[in-house]
Amino acid sequence: MSRGQHAADDGSFPRSAGGAMLRGVGLILVAVILGVVLLNATDSPEPFRASSTAEDDDGTVDPAEGDDDDTTTSSTEPPPEPHNPAEVAVLVANGTGGQVSGAAGRIAERLKPENYILKPSTNATAAAEASMVYYQPEYEADARAIAGIFTPAPGVQPMPEQPPVADLQGAHILVVVAADLAARS
């Protein structure tokens, strides 16, 4: 090969380039066909559905156990909305064991602008380790809303069978103020 020439003049270069191009196109077509075949083989018309039905021993489908396409059930329900604060009675109890005088009254004052029905503040029957908002049935959303007013936010629990106060005074929510919340009131 002399200087300045890069390929032979016999036409071998176009033949080899054309052959490589045809092999490349052929490989791409094979890959596309394989992809379509595999997708069709693994795709189901209804994704995320069980492929079998519940059958009794005699081969019949039990309607109570089989798929029911007409109904959709959800395992999670939306959380209930809080009541109007003007309909929620709240009792605030000092649970500091006498260490912080007036803690319940100061916390009750912070609830006044929210328009809750405030019962006269009282003392808890025993000192509490941590502040807690207790709620009667159907008042969990209200208890969570009240807990969110304070920093640090107290825990939220259902009202125990034996409330930590001598008299609930008909309250739907009981806020027991321990030293953690009393220090910030």
Summary of the structure (lengths in Angstrom):
residues: 185
radius of gyration: 36.8
end to end distance: 95.7
largest distance: 111.0
contacts: 448
relative contact order: 0.14
helix: 31%
strand: 14%
